[in-house]
Amino acid sequence: MQQIFNFIYKNSILLLFLLLLGISLSLTIQSHSYHRSKAVSSANAVSGYVYEQVNNVKEYLSLREQNEQLAKENAQLKKMLFNTKDTVNPKGMKLPPVLGNYSVIHSKVIDNSYNKPENYITINSGKKDGLKPDMGVVSSLGVIGVVENVSNSYATVISVLNSKFRLNAKIKKNNHFGTLTWNGKNTGFVQLIDVPRLASVRKGDTIVTGAESKIFPENIPVGTIEKVYIDKRTNYYTLDIRLFNDMTSLGHVYIIENKDRREIIKLQEETTSDE
């Protein structure tokens, strides 16, 4: 307290000057409309700038929450997309009224391996969120993998960069299909094997999921053809596919459930057993 009194005593002349200056400015502003309008305008500009900066900070701090909300909205949009007709098919091609009974759940990658022959991804959704084994996992760019094991709050996903991974996929322009797999060499490429030689293939052609997949809807993007080889043993094409996804950098993902999958498998098993 003594220090405060000492400060006031030492700076009494300056403080008195500032007080009188403040009083004079206040009287001037109040008695002249021009000065009053300028003061109000300046105050609004300053307060507006301060509010804008505070809002920018608040928006930055809420980016994570906004990203989560956008991802959930995207999940709803994808659910609508997967349950409607394929709008990119040529005109005149007849399509069933619904491609499948699909639901979509949003999740996030919390761990990702990509430098082993058998790579797995861990996501922060589990049984409590409705996840089960054999559900498809995609990003906004395309196929990621398939759910393998599920706990209450988490799940592991077998990545497309896993030598055990298999998926029915096709060349989009002509519907010739093969089996999507990975040779364990390059994280940016997978292989489409057993493609018939009569298929027209060219570098840059788009590869998508096929109709035979019971996990993914048809026409989910995978990548584009980079190289074409002929397997001398089988006389089929083997295609190097450049993935749309950067599998070394994954964030938000979407889990797809085909609610008709079990019914289809049961029917096919019954049909096979009757033969």
C-alpha positions as CSV (number, residue, x, y, z in Angstrom):
1,M,0.0,0.0,0.0
2,Q,2.9,2.4,0.9
3,Q,4.3,1.8,-2.6
4,I,1.0,2.8,-4.2
5,F,1.0,6.1,-2.2
6,N,4.6,6.7,-3.1
7,F,3.8,6.2,-6.8
8,I,0.9,8.6,-6.7
9,Y,3.0,11.2,-4.9
10,K,5.9,10.9,-7.3
11,N,3.6,11.1,-10.4
12,S,1.0,13.5,-9.0
13,I,1.5,16.2,-11.6
14,L,1.3,13.6,-14.5
15,L,-1.8,12.0,-13.0
16,L,-3.5,15.4,-12.5
17,F,-2.7,16.3,-16.1
18,L,-4.3,13.0,-17.4
19,L,-7.3,13.5,-15.2
20,L,-7.9,17.1,-16.4
21,L,-7.3,16.0,-20.0
22,G,-9.9,13.2,-19.7
23,I,-12.4,15.6,-18.2
24,S,-11.8,18.2,-21.0
25,L,-12.1,15.6,-23.7
26,S,-15.3,14.2,-22.2
27,L,-16.9,17.7,-22.0
28,T,-15.8,18.4,-25.6
29,I,-17.3,15.2,-26.9
30,Q,-20.6,15.7,-25.0
31,S,-21.0,19.3,-26.1
32,H,-20.2,18.8,-29.9
33,S,-22.1,16.3,-32.0
34,Y,-19.3,16.0,-34.5
35,H,-16.7,15.0,-31.9
36,R,-19.3,12.7,-30.3
37,S,-19.9,10.9,-33.5
38,K,-16.2,10.5,-34.2
39,A,-15.6,9.1,-30.7
40,V,-18.4,6.6,-31.0
41,S,-17.2,5.5,-34.5
42,S,-13.7,5.1,-33.1
43,A,-14.9,3.1,-30.1
44,N,-17.0,0.9,-32.4
45,A,-14.0,0.2,-34.6
46,V,-11.8,-0.7,-31.7
47,S,-14.5,-2.9,-30.0
48,G,-15.3,-4.5,-33.4
49,Y,-11.7,-5.4,-33.9
50,V,-11.4,-6.8,-30.4
51,Y,-14.6,-8.9,-30.8
52,E,-13.3,-10.2,-34.1
53,Q,-10.0,-11.3,-32.7
54,V,-11.8,-13.0,-29.7
55,N,-14.1,-14.7,-32.1
56,N,-11.2,-15.9,-34.2
57,V,-9.6,-17.4,-31.1
58,K,-12.9,-19.1,-30.1
59,E,-13.3,-20.5,-33.7
60,Y,-9.8,-21.9,-33.6
61,L,-10.3,-23.5,-30.2
62,S,-13.6,-25.1,-31.5
63,L,-12.1,-26.5,-34.7
64,R,-11.9,-30.0,-33.3
65,E,-15.6,-29.9,-32.3
66,Q,-16.5,-28.5,-35.7
67,N,-14.5,-31.2,-37.5
68,E,-16.3,-33.9,-35.5
69,Q,-19.7,-32.3,-36.4
70,L,-18.8,-32.2,-40.1
71,A,-17.7,-35.8,-40.0
72,K,-21.0,-36.8,-38.5
73,E,-22.9,-34.9,-41.2
74,N,-20.7,-36.5,-43.8
75,A,-21.6,-39.9,-42.4
76,Q,-25.3,-39.1,-42.8
77,L,-24.7,-37.9,-46.4
78,K,-22.8,-41.1,-47.2
79,K,-25.6,-43.2,-45.8
80,M,-28.0,-41.5,-48.2
81,L,-25.5,-41.9,-51.1
82,F,-24.9,-45.6,-50.5
83,N,-28.6,-46.3,-50.4
84,T,-29.5,-44.5,-53.6
85,K,-28.9,-45.2,-57.3
86,D,-25.5,-44.7,-58.8
87,T,-25.7,-41.3,-60.5
88,V,-22.5,-41.8,-62.5
89,N,-23.8,-44.8,-64.5
90,P,-24.5,-44.2,-68.2
91,K,-28.0,-43.1,-69.2
92,G,-30.4,-45.8,-70.0
93,M,-28.8,-48.4,-67.7
94,K,-31.4,-50.0,-65.5
95,L,-30.7,-50.0,-61.8
96,P,-32.5,-51.5,-58.9
97,P,-34.5,-49.0,-56.8
98,V,-32.0,-49.5,-53.9
99,L,-28.5,-50.7,-54.0
100,G,-28.5,-52.0,-50.4
101,N,-29.6,-51.5,-46.9
102,Y,-26.5,-49.6,-45.6
103,S,-25.9,-47.7,-42.4
104,V,-22.9,-45.4,-41.8
105,I,-21.0,-44.7,-38.6
106,H,-18.4,-42.0,-38.1
107,S,-15.1,-42.8,-36.4
108,K,-11.5,-41.7,-36.2
109,V,-8.2,-43.4,-36.6
110,I,-6.1,-43.5,-33.4
111,D,-3.4,-45.9,-34.6
112,N,-2.2,-46.9,-38.0
113,S,0.5,-49.3,-39.2
114,Y,1.7,-49.4,-42.8
115,N,5.3,-50.7,-42.8
116,K,4.6,-54.4,-42.2
117,P,3.4,-57.2,-44.5
118,E,0.2,-57.4,-42.4
119,N,-1.0,-53.9,-41.3
120,Y,-3.9,-52.9,-39.1
121,I,-5.7,-49.7,-38.1
122,T,-7.3,-48.9,-34.7
123,I,-10.3,-46.7,-34.6
124,N,-12.1,-45.1,-31.6
125,S,-15.5,-46.7,-32.1
126,G,-16.7,-50.1,-30.9
127,K,-19.6,-52.3,-29.8
128,K,-21.3,-49.4,-28.0
129,D,-21.4,-47.5,-31.3
130,G,-22.8,-50.5,-33.3
131,L,-19.6,-51.8,-34.8
132,K,-19.3,-55.5,-35.6
133,P,-16.6,-57.5,-37.5
134,D,-16.8,-57.6,-41.3
135,M,-18.0,-54.0,-41.7
136,G,-16.4,-51.9,-44.4
137,V,-14.3,-48.9,-43.6
138,V,-13.9,-45.9,-46.0
139,S,-12.7,-42.3,-46.0
140,S,-13.9,-39.5,-48.1
141,L,-11.5,-40.7,-50.8
142,G,-12.3,-44.4,-50.9
143,V,-11.7,-47.8,-49.4
144,I,-9.6,-48.2,-46.2
145,G,-10.2,-51.7,-45.0
146,V,-12.6,-54.1,-43.1
147,V,-13.3,-54.2,-39.4
148,E,-11.8,-57.4,-37.9
149,N,-12.0,-57.3,-34.0
150,V,-14.2,-55.1,-31.8
151,S,-14.2,-54.2,-28.1
152,N,-16.7,-52.0,-26.3
153,S,-15.1,-48.7,-27.3
154,Y,-12.5,-49.6,-30.0
155,A,-12.0,-51.7,-33.1
156,T,-9.2,-52.9,-35.3
157,V,-9.4,-52.8,-39.0
158,I,-7.5,-55.0,-41.5
159,S,-6.0,-52.4,-43.9
160,V,-5.9,-52.7,-47.6
161,L,-2.1,-52.7,-47.0
162,N,-2.4,-56.2,-45.6
163,S,-1.3,-59.3,-47.5
164,K,-4.4,-61.1,-46.2
165,F,-6.8,-58.4,-47.5
166,R,-9.1,-59.5,-50.3
167,L,-11.8,-57.5,-52.0
168,N,-13.9,-57.9,-55.2
169,A,-13.2,-54.8,-57.4
170,K,-13.7,-53.8,-61.0
171,I,-12.7,-51.5,-63.8
172,K,-15.3,-48.8,-63.7
173,K,-15.6,-48.2,-67.4
174,N,-16.3,-51.8,-68.4
175,N,-17.2,-53.7,-65.2
176,H,-14.5,-56.3,-65.7
177,F,-13.6,-57.4,-62.2
178,G,-10.8,-59.1,-60.3
179,T,-9.5,-59.5,-56.7
180,L,-7.9,-56.6,-54.9
181,T,-4.9,-57.5,-52.8
182,W,-1.5,-56.2,-51.7
183,N,2.0,-57.5,-52.5
184,G,3.6,-55.8,-49.5
185,K,5.9,-53.6,-51.4
186,N,4.6,-50.1,-51.8
187,T,2.3,-48.3,-49.4
188,G,0.8,-46.2,-52.3
189,F,-0.2,-49.2,-54.5
190,V,-2.3,-52.3,-54.3
191,Q,-2.9,-55.0,-57.0
192,L,-5.9,-56.1,-58.9
193,I,-5.3,-59.7,-59.9
194,D,-7.1,-62.2,-62.2
195,V,-8.4,-59.6,-64.6
196,P,-9.4,-61.4,-67.9
197,R,-7.2,-60.6,-70.9
198,L,-10.3,-59.6,-72.9
199,A,-10.8,-56.6,-70.6
200,S,-9.8,-53.2,-72.1
201,V,-7.4,-51.7,-69.6
202,R,-5.4,-48.5,-69.7
203,K,-3.3,-46.4,-67.4
204,G,-5.5,-44.0,-65.5
205,D,-8.6,-46.1,-65.6
206,T,-10.6,-45.9,-62.3
207,I,-11.0,-49.0,-60.1
208,V,-14.0,-49.2,-57.8
209,T,-15.6,-51.9,-55.6
210,G,-17.5,-54.6,-57.4
211,A,-21.1,-55.8,-57.1
212,E,-20.0,-59.1,-55.6
213,S,-18.8,-57.5,-52.4
214,K,-21.2,-58.1,-49.5
215,I,-19.3,-55.6,-47.3
216,F,-19.0,-52.5,-49.5
217,P,-21.6,-50.9,-51.7
218,E,-20.8,-51.1,-55.4
219,N,-18.7,-48.3,-57.0
220,I,-16.8,-47.1,-53.9
221,P,-13.5,-45.6,-55.2
222,V,-10.3,-47.5,-54.8
223,G,-7.7,-45.9,-57.1
224,T,-6.4,-45.7,-60.7
225,I,-4.5,-48.1,-62.9
226,E,-0.7,-47.3,-62.9
227,K,0.8,-50.4,-64.6
228,V,-0.5,-53.4,-66.5
229,Y,1.2,-56.8,-66.3
230,I,0.4,-60.2,-67.8
231,D,0.7,-63.2,-65.4
232,K,2.4,-65.8,-67.6
233,R,1.1,-68.6,-65.3
234,T,-2.6,-67.7,-65.5
235,N,-2.6,-65.6,-68.7
236,Y,-4.6,-62.9,-66.7
237,Y,-3.8,-59.3,-66.2
238,T,-2.3,-58.1,-62.9
239,L,-2.8,-54.3,-62.4
240,D,-0.9,-52.0,-60.2
241,I,-3.5,-49.6,-58.6
242,R,-2.5,-46.2,-57.3
243,L,-4.6,-45.7,-54.2
244,F,-6.7,-42.5,-53.9
245,N,-6.1,-42.7,-50.1
246,D,-2.8,-41.8,-48.6
247,M,-2.7,-44.8,-46.2
248,T,0.1,-43.3,-44.2
249,S,-2.0,-40.3,-43.1
250,L,-5.6,-41.2,-42.0
251,G,-8.0,-39.2,-39.9
252,H,-11.8,-39.4,-40.0
253,V,-13.3,-42.6,-41.4
254,Y,-16.7,-44.1,-42.0
255,I,-17.8,-47.6,-41.1
256,I,-20.4,-49.2,-43.5
257,E,-22.8,-51.9,-42.5
258,N,-24.7,-53.9,-45.1
259,K,-27.7,-55.0,-43.1
260,D,-28.6,-57.5,-45.8
261,R,-25.2,-59.2,-45.7
262,R,-26.1,-62.1,-43.3
263,E,-29.3,-62.8,-45.2
264,I,-27.4,-63.0,-48.5
265,I,-24.7,-65.3,-47.0
266,K,-27.3,-67.6,-45.4
267,L,-29.2,-67.9,-48.7
268,Q,-26.1,-68.7,-50.6
269,E,-25.0,-71.3,-48.1
270,E,-28.4,-72.9,-48.2
271,T,-28.3,-72.9,-52.0
272,T,-24.8,-74.5,-52.0
273,S,-25.8,-77.2,-49.5
274,D,-28.8,-78.2,-51.6
275,E,-26.5,-79.1,-54.6
